[in-house]
């Protein structure tokens, strides 16, 4: 009987070219920023999108229409005046009805963020871009007017090439984010369902991380015990994972990984005859000296001294 975990054919895209090919659409004009404006049925992508994973940020404002959009475990069929927020590492899919007749969307990469300092701290400054909080937000008529104006300015800049084109787009994206942040924080005050969802998914993220760390390290199934590795397994951003753990457990993701590595090392030192070099390799250390330094930092003695002390 095959005990391996099942594999799922869900592609992951790091750039726009692969995404466009997957969706069967024309390549985007720019490599790190894309803008979409829908004013009629003919402006929308013709086909639904099967599930895929991505490394992009996106904000879309649906003004008129209906359809099904799946983001992570969230499923939405909102018909009008709603903000959708997509974050890196999410699995998304959609099956929009042709009745989607008015919508704006701006999509950008981490490269775009890195080139514009006003967006550099987006993960921490704007909590709705954290995966467990990427939930559709209802927009009132006043906010619709403000957001529409910002999207229209971005659209105009997107179509007009100039030396400051992308700097100006980045500035308007910052304004868009500030508007969205305000709506998000207002929703947290009044929307009990939103608060409950945020707390539930946060707890699930922490529990799944701790379980994954224990499974992979103690089973010695992986050769990568980095924060990025576990974040990818959990479909979240490494910075967000570590910040969440630090805030709600008192330890960063790296500290939890080190605690598990230390426990596994002690078990191997006490219960096996593996050499220090072999234990270092099994625990993903590149050099035995790295393992020895790590162990001594935590236990104040070397791995060999620890082994000897348990066998007296």
C-alpha positions as CSV (number, residue, x, y, z in Angstrom):
1,X,0.0,0.0,0.0
2,X,1.4,3.4,-1.0
3,X,1.7,5.5,2.1
4,X,2.8,8.7,0.3
5,X,0.7,11.8,0.6
6,X,-1.3,12.6,-2.5
7,X,0.0,15.2,-4.9
8,X,-2.1,18.0,-6.4
9,X,-1.6,19.5,-9.7
10,X,-1.9,23.2,-8.7
11,X,0.6,25.4,-10.6
12,X,2.4,28.3,-8.9
13,X,3.3,31.5,-10.7
14,X,6.1,33.9,-9.9
15,X,5.7,36.1,-12.9
16,X,2.9,37.5,-15.1
17,X,4.0,35.6,-18.2
18,X,3.3,32.2,-16.7
19,X,0.0,33.4,-15.4
20,X,-1.1,34.8,-18.7
21,X,-0.3,31.6,-20.5
22,X,-2.2,29.6,-17.9
23,X,-5.3,31.8,-18.3
24,X,-5.0,31.8,-22.0
25,X,-4.9,35.6,-22.3
26,X,-2.6,38.1,-24.0
27,X,0.6,38.9,-22.1
28,X,0.4,41.9,-19.8
29,X,2.2,45.1,-21.1
30,X,4.4,45.4,-18.0
31,X,6.3,42.8,-16.0
32,X,5.5,43.9,-12.5
33,X,2.3,45.9,-12.6
34,X,-1.0,45.3,-14.4
35,X,-4.3,47.2,-14.4
36,X,-7.7,45.9,-15.6
37,X,-10.8,47.9,-16.1
38,X,-14.1,46.2,-17.0
39,X,-17.0,48.3,-18.3
40,X,-18.9,45.6,-20.2
41,X,-19.2,41.8,-20.6
42,X,-16.7,41.8,-23.5
43,X,-13.9,43.3,-21.3
44,X,-13.8,40.3,-18.9
45,X,-11.6,37.1,-19.3
46,X,-13.7,34.6,-21.2
47,X,-12.8,31.5,-19.3
48,X,-13.0,30.5,-15.6
49,X,-9.7,30.0,-13.8
50,X,-8.9,26.6,-12.3
51,X,-7.1,26.7,-8.9
52,X,-3.6,28.2,-9.0
53,X,-1.0,29.5,-6.5
54,X,0.7,32.9,-7.0
55,X,3.2,35.4,-5.6
56,X,1.3,38.6,-6.5
57,X,-0.6,41.3,-4.6
58,X,-3.9,42.5,-6.0
59,X,-6.8,44.8,-5.1
60,X,-10.0,44.6,-7.1
61,X,-13.2,46.6,-6.8
62,X,-16.3,44.9,-8.1
63,X,-19.1,47.4,-8.7
64,X,-21.6,45.5,-10.8
65,X,-22.0,41.8,-11.5
66,X,-21.9,38.4,-9.9
67,X,-19.9,35.3,-9.9
68,X,-17.9,32.9,-7.7
69,X,-14.5,33.8,-6.4
70,X,-12.5,31.4,-4.2
71,X,-9.5,32.6,-2.1
72,X,-8.0,30.2,0.3
73,X,-11.0,28.6,2.1
74,X,-13.1,31.7,1.5
75,X,-15.8,31.5,-1.2
76,X,-17.6,34.7,-2.3
77,X,-20.6,35.4,-4.6
78,X,-20.9,39.1,-3.9
79,X,-22.8,41.1,-6.6
80,X,-21.7,44.7,-6.1
81,X,-19.6,47.1,-4.2
82,X,-17.0,44.8,-2.7
83,X,-13.2,44.9,-2.4
84,X,-11.3,41.6,-3.1
85,X,-7.8,41.4,-1.8
86,X,-5.3,38.8,-3.1
87,X,-2.0,38.1,-1.4
88,X,1.1,36.0,-2.3
89,X,0.9,32.3,-1.5
90,X,-2.8,32.0,-1.8
91,X,-4.6,29.4,-3.9
92,X,-7.3,31.2,-5.9
93,X,-9.8,30.3,-8.6
94,X,-12.9,31.9,-10.1
95,X,-15.9,31.2,-12.2
96,X,-17.3,34.7,-13.0
97,X,-20.7,35.0,-14.7
98,X,-20.7,37.1,-17.9
99,X,-22.9,39.6,-15.9
100,X,-19.7,41.1,-14.3
101,X,-20.0,44.4,-16.0
102,X,-18.0,46.9,-13.9
103,X,-14.8,46.2,-12.1
104,X,-11.3,47.6,-11.5
105,X,-8.2,45.6,-10.5
106,X,-4.6,46.4,-10.0
107,X,-2.0,43.6,-9.7
108,X,1.6,44.0,-8.7
109,X,4.6,41.9,-7.8
110,X,7.0,41.9,-4.9
111,X,9.6,43.4,-7.3
112,X,7.3,46.4,-7.8
113,X,7.1,46.8,-4.0
114,X,10.8,46.6,-3.6
115,X,11.4,49.4,-6.1
116,X,9.0,51.7,-4.3
117,X,9.8,52.4,-0.7
118,X,6.4,53.7,0.2
119,X,5.1,50.1,-0.3
120,X,8.1,48.3,1.3
121,X,6.4,47.5,4.6
122,X,3.1,46.5,3.0
123,X,2.8,43.2,4.9
124,X,3.0,44.8,8.3
125,X,1.5,48.3,7.6
126,X,-1.6,46.9,6.0
127,X,-3.0,43.9,7.9
128,X,-5.6,43.0,5.3
129,X,-2.7,41.8,3.1
130,X,-1.9,39.1,5.6
131,X,-3.2,35.9,4.3
132,X,-5.6,35.0,7.2
133,X,-7.3,38.4,6.8
134,X,-7.6,38.6,3.1
135,X,-11.4,38.7,3.3
136,X,-13.8,40.5,0.9
137,X,-14.9,43.9,2.3
138,X,-18.3,45.5,1.6
139,X,-17.9,49.1,0.4
140,X,-20.5,51.9,1.1
141,X,-21.5,54.4,-1.5
142,X,-19.2,57.1,-0.2
143,X,-16.1,54.8,-0.2
144,X,-17.1,53.6,-3.7
145,X,-16.8,57.2,-5.0
146,X,-13.4,57.7,-3.4
147,X,-12.0,54.3,-4.5
148,X,-13.4,54.7,-8.1
149,X,-11.5,58.0,-8.3
150,X,-8.2,56.4,-7.2
151,X,-8.6,53.5,-9.6
152,X,-9.4,55.9,-12.5
153,X,-6.2,57.8,-11.8
154,X,-4.2,54.6,-11.8
155,X,-5.9,53.6,-15.0
156,X,-4.9,56.9,-16.7
157,X,-1.3,56.6,-15.6
158,X,-1.1,53.0,-16.7
159,X,-2.0,54.1,-20.2
160,X,0.4,57.1,-20.3
161,X,4.1,56.3,-20.5
162,X,6.4,58.8,-18.8
163,X,9.6,58.9,-16.7
164,X,7.5,59.1,-13.5
165,X,4.7,56.7,-14.6
166,X,5.4,53.9,-12.1
167,X,6.3,56.2,-9.2
168,X,3.0,57.9,-9.6
169,X,1.1,54.6,-9.8
170,X,2.9,53.5,-6.6
171,X,1.8,56.6,-4.9
172,X,-1.9,56.1,-5.9
173,X,-1.6,52.4,-4.8
174,X,-0.5,53.7,-1.4
175,X,-3.6,55.9,-1.3
176,X,-5.8,53.0,-2.3
177,X,-4.3,50.9,0.5
178,X,-4.9,53.6,3.1
179,X,-8.6,53.8,2.1
180,X,-8.8,50.0,2.3
181,X,-7.1,49.8,5.6
182,X,-9.6,52.3,7.1
183,X,-12.5,50.2,5.8
184,X,-10.9,47.1,7.1
185,X,-10.4,48.5,10.6
186,X,-14.0,49.9,10.6
187,X,-15.3,46.4,9.7
188,X,-13.4,44.8,12.6
189,X,-15.3,47.1,15.0
190,X,-18.8,46.2,13.6
191,X,-18.5,42.9,11.8
192,X,-18.4,40.0,14.4
193,X,-18.3,37.4,11.7
194,X,-15.1,39.0,10.3
195,X,-13.5,39.1,13.7
196,X,-14.4,35.4,14.3
197,X,-13.0,34.4,10.9
198,X,-9.7,36.3,11.5
199,X,-9.3,34.6,14.9
200,X,-10.2,31.1,13.6
201,X,-7.7,31.3,10.7
202,X,-5.0,32.7,12.8
203,X,-5.3,29.9,15.3
204,X,-5.4,27.4,12.5
205,X,-2.2,28.8,11.1
206,X,-0.4,28.6,14.4
207,X,-1.6,25.0,15.1
208,X,-0.7,23.8,11.6
209,X,2.8,25.4,11.8
210,X,3.6,23.7,15.1
211,X,2.3,20.4,13.8
212,X,4.2,20.6,10.5
213,X,7.4,21.5,12.3
214,X,7.1,18.6,14.7
215,X,6.2,16.2,11.9
216,X,9.0,17.2,9.5
217,X,11.8,17.6,12.0
218,X,11.1,14.5,14.1
219,X,10.5,12.3,11.1
220,X,13.6,13.6,9.4
221,X,11.7,13.7,6.1
222,X,13.0,17.1,5.0
223,X,16.4,18.7,4.3
224,X,15.0,22.2,4.6
225,X,13.9,23.5,8.0
226,X,13.8,27.2,7.1
227,X,11.0,29.6,7.9
228,X,10.5,30.0,4.2
229,X,10.1,26.3,3.7
230,X,7.3,26.0,6.4
231,X,5.6,29.2,5.2
232,X,5.4,27.8,1.7
233,X,3.9,24.5,3.0
234,X,1.3,26.6,4.8
235,X,0.6,28.9,1.9
236,X,1.5,32.1,3.8
237,X,4.2,34.7,3.7
238,X,7.3,34.0,5.9
239,X,7.2,37.5,7.5
240,X,3.5,37.1,8.3
241,X,4.0,33.6,9.8
242,X,6.8,34.8,12.0
243,X,5.0,38.0,13.1
244,X,1.8,36.0,13.9
245,X,3.7,33.5,16.0
246,X,5.7,36.1,17.8
247,X,2.6,38.1,18.7
248,X,0.5,35.2,19.9
249,X,3.0,32.6,21.2
250,X,5.9,34.8,22.3
251,X,8.3,33.1,19.9
252,X,9.2,33.7,16.3
253,X,8.9,31.0,13.7
254,X,12.7,30.5,13.8
255,X,12.7,30.1,17.5
256,X,10.0,27.4,17.3
257,X,12.0,25.6,14.7
258,X,15.2,25.8,16.8
259,X,13.3,24.4,19.8
260,X,12.1,21.4,17.7
261,X,15.6,20.9,16.2
262,X,17.1,20.9,19.7
263,X,14.6,18.3,20.9
264,X,15.2,16.1,17.9
265,X,19.0,16.4,18.4
266,X,18.8,15.3,22.0
267,X,16.7,12.3,21.1
268,X,19.2,11.2,18.4
269,X,22.2,11.8,20.8
270,X,20.6,9.7,23.5
271,X,18.8,7.0,21.7
272,X,21.0,6.3,18.6
273,X,24.6,5.6,17.8
274,X,24.7,8.1,14.9
275,X,27.9,10.1,14.8
276,X,27.7,13.8,15.4
277,X,28.3,14.4,11.7
278,X,25.4,12.1,10.8
279,X,23.1,13.8,13.2
280,X,24.0,17.2,11.9
281,X,23.2,16.0,8.3
282,X,19.9,14.5,9.3
283,X,18.9,17.7,11.0
284,X,19.7,19.7,7.9
285,X,22.9,21.4,9.1
286,X,25.4,21.9,6.3
287,X,28.5,21.4,8.5
288,X,28.9,19.5,11.8
289,X,30.5,22.6,13.2
290,X,27.3,24.5,12.6
291,X,25.3,21.9,14.5
292,X,27.9,21.9,17.3
293,X,27.7,25.7,17.6
294,X,23.9,25.6,17.5
295,X,23.7,23.0,20.2
296,X,26.2,24.7,22.5
297,X,24.4,28.0,22.2
298,X,21.3,26.5,23.6
299,X,22.7,23.8,26.0
300,X,26.0,25.4,27.0
301,X,27.8,22.1,26.2
302,X,28.7,20.3,23.0
303,X,26.6,17.5,21.5
304,X,29.3,15.0,22.4
305,X,29.4,16.2,26.0
306,X,25.6,16.0,26.2
307,X,25.7,12.4,24.9
308,X,28.3,11.4,27.5
309,X,26.4,13.1,30.3
310,X,23.3,11.0,29.6
311,X,25.2,7.8,29.6
312,X,26.9,8.1,33.0
